[in-house]
Amino acid sequence: MTCKLHEKELGEIRPTNILPQTSFWGRIKEQQGFIPKSFELTVSKDLLFNSGKSLNHTYDDLLVLIKNIDPNFCFAYIPYGPKLEPVFENQGLFLEELSEIIRPYLPDNCIFIRYDLKWQNQWAKDEEYFDNSGNWLGPPQNQVQEFRVNYKTSNWNLRKSPGDILPKNTFFLDLSQNEKDLLKNMRYNTRYNVKRAIKNGIRVKEYGIEQIGDWYKLYVETAIRHNMPLQDETFFANILQHQDDQRNGVNIKMLMADNGEEFLASMFLVLSNKRGTYLYGASSTEKHNMQASYALQWESIKIAKQNGCVEYDMFGSAPNLNKSHPLHGVHVYKKGFGGNLFHRMGCWDYPYKQDEYNLFKIQEINN
């Protein structure tokens, strides 16, 4: 056995850049009906890197969320985990072994475990999957993906999920640059809009729970405009009220931009260890010409840098510049700030109860 697990308290999870693997995320999801469990995972470096040194181990924390499907069954979900990342050819082998050693810690009625993998997509380094303009075309069909990922496994049991939960594509911005270079590396239109917003008198400030109603008004406008499912106001209030103390490395900032008369844009910036994450954003349907969202994003980037972050996660975009993609506009906006596009592996399932899993999968596809 090259993997070992030790259960630990949720509050004992160590600080990490990976926000969905923090105790803060576990507490937020607990409010949404998940049951959080946390572990220390020890893995042989031979399993991760083919090093040939099986006695040399590394370890990291692992947050697992249990979700009831109905009174009879549940599943386990690992958001952006495990954080330890093997070489491509060992990914399936690692997930298979982890799935089997974690099984005794899960409820008996757990029908599968779902990994929302933060690892770089295996096909994002393959020239065959890019067009002549350098746009990534996405991974191949699920059957082809499963064939490669299950390579070297004993049970051949890893399945590509019907869909993905957390963003699979994102832009990362390198905050080790100084502010002058960060501005210089933006696209011309983005840099122009940042300066124009400042010239227009847009102000950005941090607010607390007393302003959650103003945030929510902008959020509802944005959700309706983009035909997005709505969260209730309590959901966002819980994010502000249940953040971890500084010992666990998570700090939430609700930033709002105004023109001296009304709020025009707002966002939740999350500082997790050394990474800033643009978690949620909202803007007014009015006065777009004031470019408030550009001043807001620029101020957020500067705040993350000032707080010791070395990278900034835009948290979601289209995989390429295809104009038919529903996130095309979001992609163009975020790309303008000069980050590098990163493609994750997305969600993968390891069934424990095959018949029940097949039924759940059919229901998930049809919903």
N, C-alpha and C positions, 0 to 999 in steps of 0.2 A: 504493500500500500504506500503510495507516494504522496497522498493527501491526508491531512488530519484536521478535525474540527474540535473546537472547544467553545461551548456556549458561554456568553458573557452578557452583562447588563447593557441595555440600550445606551445608557449614558456613558458607558466606557468606550464607545467607538472613538477612535483617535481622529483628529482633524484630517481632512482630505480635500483636495481640489474638486473631487467628484461629488457635487451637491446631492444627487439622489442616493448616495451611500453614506450620508451623515445621520446622526441621531435626530437632528432637526427634521429631516425628511421622514424618518420613521414616525415621529410624533404627529406631523401633519397628516400623514396617511392613516394613522390611527383614528384621527378625527373623521376620516372618510370611510371607516368600516374595515380597514385592514388590521391584521394582527402582526406587529413587528417582532422579529426575532433577530438577534445579533450573535455573531460568532467570530472567533479568531481562526483563520484558515492558515495552515502550515502546508507548504508544497515543496517537494523536491525540485531543485533547480534543473535536474535532469529532465523532468517532465516538461518544464517550461522552455528550456533552451537547448536540449540535446547535448548538455555539457559533459555527460559521462561521469559526473561527480554526484552520485545519488545521495551521498551523505551530507551534501551541502544543501541547506534548506533556506527558504524565505517565507515570510508570513505577512498577512494583511487582514484587515477586518472585512466582514461581509454582512450586509443588511439584507434580510429576507422578509418579504411581506406575504402573509397568508390571507387569502380572500375566499370567503364562502360563496359558492355558486348557487347553492340551495341548501335546505336542511340536511341533505345527505352527502354532499361532496364539496370539496374546496380545491384550490390550486395554490402553488407557491410562485412568487414573482420576485425576481432579483433585478432592481432598477440600476442600469449601468454597472452591472457587476457580473462576474468578479472583476476586481480592478487589476489583479495580476494577469498579465497577457502573455500567452505562450507564442512561440513561433507558429506560423500558419499551419504547418503539417501536424502540430500537436494540439491544435485547438479542440478538435472533436474528442480526442483521447482525454484531455483535461476535463472537459465538460461532462463526459461520461463518468469518469471516476468521481468527480465532485457530486454529481447527481446521485450516485449510489451511496456515498458516505453520508450525505445529508438526509437521506430518506428516513432513517430511524428517528430523526429530530422533528419530522413533519407529522401532522395528523394522519391516522390510518386511512382516512377517507380522501387523502390528497391524490388527485388523479394525474397530475403532471406538474413539472416545474418549468417555469418560463424565464429564460435569461434575456434581458434587454441589453445586448452586448455593446459596450462603448468601444470595442476594438475596431481598428481600421478595417474597412471592408476588404476582403481578400482580392476582389476584382478591381479595386480602385488603383492598383499598381500595374494592371494589365493593359497594355496599349490597345489591345483588341477591343476594349470596351470604351474607347474614346472616339469621337468623330474627328474630322479634319480640322475643326476649329478648337479642339482641346476640351470640348464638353464631354463630361462623363455620361455614358448612356445608361448606367445602372448595371446591376448584376444580372447574370443569366436566369433562366427559369428555375423555379424551386427545385426541381428534380436534379438539375446539374449542380446547384449549390449543395444540396444534401449529399450528393455523391462525394464531393470533395471534402466537406466538413466531417463526414463519417469515416473518412480514411483512417485506418489503423485502429478503429474502435472494435470492440468485441460484439456489441449488441446491435450496431447499425440502427440506433434508435433516436437520433437527433432529427427533429423536423423543423423546417422553416415555418414560423407562425403565419397565420392568415393575414395579419397586419402588424404594424409596429405601434408602440405606445409613446415612448419618448422620442424626441426628434432624432432622426437618423442621419441628417445632413446639417452641418453648421459651419459657421465661419469662426475661426480663432484668430484673435488679434494679439500680437506680441507686444506686451507692455514694458519690455526692457528698453524700448526706444524712448528717447526724450519726447516731450510734447511737440517740439518743432518738427521732428521727423515723423511723428504720428500724423500730424496735419499734412506734411509733405507727401506721405504715402497714400493719402486718400485720393479717390478719383476727383477730377477737377470740379465736377458739378456738386459733389458732396461737400468739398472744402468751401466752395462758393456759398452753398446753402447754410453751412455752419456760421460763416462770417455774416451772412445776410440776416440770419436770425438774431445774432447778437446786436447788429446794427439796428434791427427793428425793435430793440428793447426787451427781448425775451429774457426772462429771469428764471433760473432754476433753483429750487430750494428743496430741502428734505422736510417731510411732514410725518406726523405720528398718527395714531389711531383716530384722533379727533377729525381728521380730514378724509376718512375712509369713504364717506358719502360722496365727496367730490371725485375721488378716484373712481368709484363705482359708476357714477353718471357717465364719465368718459368711456369706461370699459363697456357699458351697455351700448353706447353709440357705436363703438368699434365692432362689437360682436354682431350687431344688427347689420352694419354696413358690409361685413365680410361673411355673413351667414354662418357664424360660429355658434356652437352650443354655449349656453350661458351658465356660469357658476353664480351662486348667490353671494350676497355681500359678506355673509358670515365666513365664507371660505377665505376671503382675502383678509378679513379681520384676524382670523386664526393664524395666518402667516406672520402677521406683525406681532401677535401676542405670544406665540409659541416658539419664537426663535431661541436658539441655544445661547448660553452665556459665552463669553469670549474664550473660555477654557476649551470649548469644543469647536472653536474656529469658524462659527457661522454668524454673520451679521446682516440683517435685512434693512434696506433703506428704501422708503417710498419717496421717489422724487417726482416733483410736479413743476411744469413749466407754465408761466403765465405772462401776459402782456401788460400787467398792471391793473387789468380790469376783470379778467376771467382766466380760468385754467384752460389751457389748450392741448396739453399733452402730459402724460404721466407714465411712470414705469416702476417696477419692482427690481431693484438691483440687489443681488445677493452676493456677498463676499464670503467665499468658502475657502478657508486656508489661504492659498496663493492665487485663487482664480476668482474673477468677477463674472457673474452670469446675468445676462439680460433676461430675466425670467418671464415677466409679463409686461406688455406695453399697451397703451390706449391713447387715442387722440380724438379731438373734437371734429365734427363734420364741417365746422366753420373755420374760416381764416387760415386755410392751408398755405396761403401765400406768405404767411409770417414765418414758416419753416420751424415751428416750435419743436417738432420731433428731432430735428437735427441738432439744435442747441442742447436738448435733453440728453441725447445719446452721447454727445461730445463731453458734456459735464459728467455723465456716468462713467465714461472711460477714464477721465481724469481722476475722479474720486476713487475708482478701483486702483489706479496706479499709486495715488497718494496713500492708500491703505496697505501698500506692500504687495499687491497682486502682480504677478508676472505674466498673466494671460487673461484674456477677456473672451468669454463664450457668448456669441450672439444667439445661441439656443434655438436653432431651427431655420431652415431655408429650403428652397427647391434644390434638387441634386445638380441642376444645370440651368442654362438660360432659355430653356424651352418656354415660349410664350404661352403655351396652353396649360402649363402647370398652375394649379391654384395658388401656389406661393411664389409665382414669378415676380410680382411687385415687391414682396418682402425680400426676395433674393437680391434684386437689383439694389434696393435700399441698403441692405446690410453689406453687400459686396463693396459698396461705395466707400466704406470706412477703412478699407485696405487690408482686411484679414485674409487668411488662407482657408479655402474650402476643405472640409474634412468629411469623409463618408464613413459612417459606422456600419457594423454588421447587422444591427437591428435585432428583432426578437426571434429566439429559437426555443423550441419546446423539447422536453424529454419526458415522454409519457410513462407513468407507472401502471395505469390501468387502461389498456389499449381501447377496449370497447367504449368505455365512458368518455375517453379522450376524443375518439372519433365522433361521438354524438355532440360533444361540446364544440368541436371544430366546425361541424356542419352548422350549428346554431350561430356561431360567431361569424361565419361567412355570410349567412343569410340576414344578419342584423345590420 
